[in-house]
């Protein structure tokens, strides 16, 4: 028989669940976030509701959030995981403010543990060219070559290259229309070698209508993410004897190599689809001193006049 305490907890969580479900519907319908992202939000919000929340959303305060962060630290969650949980809660509470349930965001000034700055390893230019330019064998050889060339040429995320349709590729202007995070679109250039490989692939694939997936798997269905990961990993083993090559590594390489040759941080930011230039700074191994040099070389107000004694 259920105790009064367990009944009260069930009622409390039911109240939170209603608000959580409403928020997740908003993420799905209006913001069009992926199922995986929605799952992550749900896990973070339900954990808070079950372990740290007051009976009502309207009663939540900063102390509940601080207690929750301490609880997550006691569970030995990584700083990155804690920051992700806190980010989900901030978004949830902002949604409650818009609907009049809260007057301020209780998570706004709660700080997560500092995340370690782990810079990604990248291949050097010769290794990257060797990886994407290798000769493939088998029935999917043309597709695999085009896939690798495009990943490196345009710096696409795994989800972005999988979601591309035939109509998103403009062979004449050598551009691709990419749908990134938050359903935001951007146009990226396609390099000469990738363009040649794509032309070859589109010439041999079946049912290449504008609305069809650009890269296909079994029975001409859209290629699976796992398939792309396997293609890249096997290519790394063949070309470099390295089993740690993955699609996002080619995005790192694109950003790093482009920045090395151009020094244009803002252009790289736009091509990657980053909202914050700080993300691009970490992504491409740029420290503050290097970024300051770019600023000093390009900003009209950055140059100080030399004094007579200098």
C-alpha positions, 0 to 999 in steps of 0.5 A: 500500500502506498504511503502518504509520502509517496502519494505526495511525491507522485502528485508533486512530480505529476505537476512538474511533468505537465510543465515539462511535457508542454516545454518539450512539445515547444522544443519539438514543434516550434524550435524543431530540435532533434529527438536526441536533443529533446531526450537530453532535455527531458532527462535533465528536467525530470532529474531536477523534478524528482531530486531537487524541485519544490512541489510547484514550479512557481516556488522554485528558487536559486537555492533549489538550483544550487542544491541540485548542482551539489547533488550532481557533483556528488554523483561524480557527473562531469563538469560538461554534463552538469553544465548541460543540465543547468543549460536545460533548466535555464531554457525551461525556466525562461519558457515558464517566465514567458507563460507567466509562471515565474517572474525571474529565472532562478538558474540565471546566476547559478554557475556550473563547474568550469569545463576543461578546455579540451582542444581537438586534435586535427590531421595535418593538411597532407594527412587530410588530403590523403584521407579524402583523396584515396581510391575506394573499392566496391559498389559504394566507392563513388558515394564514399569519395564524394561524402569524404570530400564534402565533409572536409571541403565544407566543414559539415556536421554529421547531421548536416551531411546526412540531411542534405537533399539533392536540391540543396547542392548547386553544382553551377555555383559550387554551393550547398544549402545546409540546415544546421542546429536550431533549423538555421540555414547557411550557404557553404562553398564546395571545393573543386575536388568535392565538386568533381566527386559530387558530379560523379556521384550524382551521375551514377546514383538512382532517383536523383530528384531534388527532394531525394537524399543526396547520400543514400544507403540501402534501397536508396533510403537516406544514409544513416549516421552510423554508416557515415561514421563507419565509412570515415573510420574505415577510410582512416584505417586504410589511409592513415592506419588510424582507427580514431578518425570520425566525421567531426574530425574532418570538420575540425580539420576544415576549420583549422586549415582554413584559419591557418591559411586565411586568418579570417576568424569571422569568415570561419565562424560563418562557414561553421555556423557558430553563433558565438565567435568564442566557439570558433576560437576553441574549435580552431585552436586559436588562443587569445593572442592570435585572435588579438593579432587578427583584430589588430590587423583588420579593425580600423580602430585597433591601430594606435598611432606611433608617438614621436619617441617610438 
